């Protein structure tokens, strides 16, 4: 298979570094830890950067593309607050600088405020929370701020109510996101937005307008490629060459990023190398869209699981595109190579 070529050129890489530096300066207390982590990476060590941590699969939306649909298992208990915080301490020990609590809808967990505040008490970690915004209002945003939330991450998939509400299948969801952004701005919680770069939103120009709207609201926009996972499993949803080039052009905007643009040194797929995903049941995946467990936190330490990931051929830090969206054959071959794991 011929892999699509990612962005290249010194100017683009410099732009990404400027964007990353700007974010770091918002949290200067992290600079000493970042310096230590970079030294470890440059010496050849694998250093965890961050974790997408789903703490519940309960949700108030039923989005057709949802990644969690094939992972919901009501026969298994969710991790307790104690287990989540133990995992958070292990994440920090492995070098992690952020935990993004996600779901489902994490605000639906009754103990979410305690989870936020007790995670925040662990030195060296940024605490972020991903939400669809529906269950948020001024009162609980103020409480989240009080408890130590560093960044709020909201899903916004289109620049108009008609398009976003249709995608989320929830009337009023677009207006609710804008309402929450305004409320968060008033109490100075930074807001990041996430969206899926779909063929139709690229062709219609909606994705460009979404990036412009995000910039107007002073929000970073993370663009994810469409994945044949969860509700979209089995669907043919790749971008055409022209659509993919349009996606790359959007990534050159100062407020737009993709998941591999914040890597320690080299831009590339961070799955299993710098980032991991943890399910509400403690399963550890390379990322939220690679649904293969490499261990469970109730059975062994995160350090052991992370080391195991490092022995897998495709999670070795080499420069590559998104494995799921852009190189599925490579990923399948890698995950099937059970007898070829480096010892």
Secondary structure, DSSP 8 states (H G I E B T S, - for coil): --------SHHHHHHHHHHHHHHHGGGGGGHHHHHHHHHHHHTT-----EEEEE-----S---TT-TTTTT--TTS----HHHHHHHHHHHHHTT--EEEEESS-GGGSTTHHHHHHHHHTSTT-EEEEEE-STT--HHHHHHHHHHT--EEEEE---SSHHHHHHHHT-TTHHHHHHHHHHHHHHTT-EEEEEEEE-HHHHHTTHHHHHHHHHHHTT-EEEEEE--SSGGGTT------HHHHHHHHHHHTSTTEE-GGGG-SSS-S--BTTTEEEE-TT-EEEEETTEEEEEEETTTS-HHHHHHHHHTSTT-S------HHHH-HHHHHHHHH-GGG---
